[in-house]
């Protein structure tokens, strides 16, 4: 013995190496003759095999969690919310706000009888339509909004009037295309003159009635003007309705200018 301890021989077979380690042992193998390995060499080869195994990436898992959804800042409430909770005014202006703020914005405008609802951005003139936010606006607000839009379209057609009796004032539409004088309000069933916009003037045609009215101030109109002056009411130059300032700024939104 020369002092070198030799362990039991290890045979290297070509077909049983799954990681193709055979090239590292090629110098130890000579055709049909097998050479024994020392303990030091064997330990080195095991370390090399472990390093190769650790370099193999683990298989990808199909159940890995999806990336978190993007969070977007709402410039009204200053909260960050998921993209699914944001309102997009598609094909109009591109400004992005959370659905909750847009719902409150629309409801506030409709409460003020403003049917042309603009984008909340201070410099934006884009409009928000009913269809764009139908899914987030309460049903009662949406119904009032649509009714006001219909009324504004009718008023723009100049074929609308209101019942002249102050305790009724129902909105009426003339769709006959003819000049109408004597008419009955379908709401209060009272007769009035659609041409003069007063209760029916029995025994007088429209010309005679107007000449008499223009000759002197109507008692009810005079009482109304006196009351307006005492209370400092102002008259809208467009619709001629009297308005009273109770609070807020001096800006007035005409009922016909939505």
Secondary structure as UniProt FT lines:
FT   TURN            15..16
FT   TURN            18..19
FT   HELIX           22..28
FT   STRAND          29..30
FT   TURN            31..32
FT   STRAND          33..34
FT   HELIX           39..54
FT   TURN            62..63
FT   STRAND          71..73
FT   TURN            75..77
FT   STRAND          80..82
FT   HELIX           83..85
FT   STRAND          86..88
FT   TURN            90..93
FT   STRAND          96..98
FT   HELIX           99..111
FT   TURN            112..113
FT   TURN            122..123
FT   HELIX           131..133
FT   TURN            134..136
FT   HELIX           139..156
FT   TURN            157..158
FT   STRAND          160..162
FT   TURN            166..168
FT   STRAND          171..173
FT   STRAND          182..184
FT   TURN            186..188
FT   STRAND          191..193
FT   TURN            194..197
FT   STRAND          198..199
FT   TURN            202..203
FT   HELIX           206..215
FT   HELIX           219..230
FT   TURN            231..232
FT   STRAND          234..235
FT   TURN            237..239
FT   STRAND          242..243
FT   TURN            255..256
//
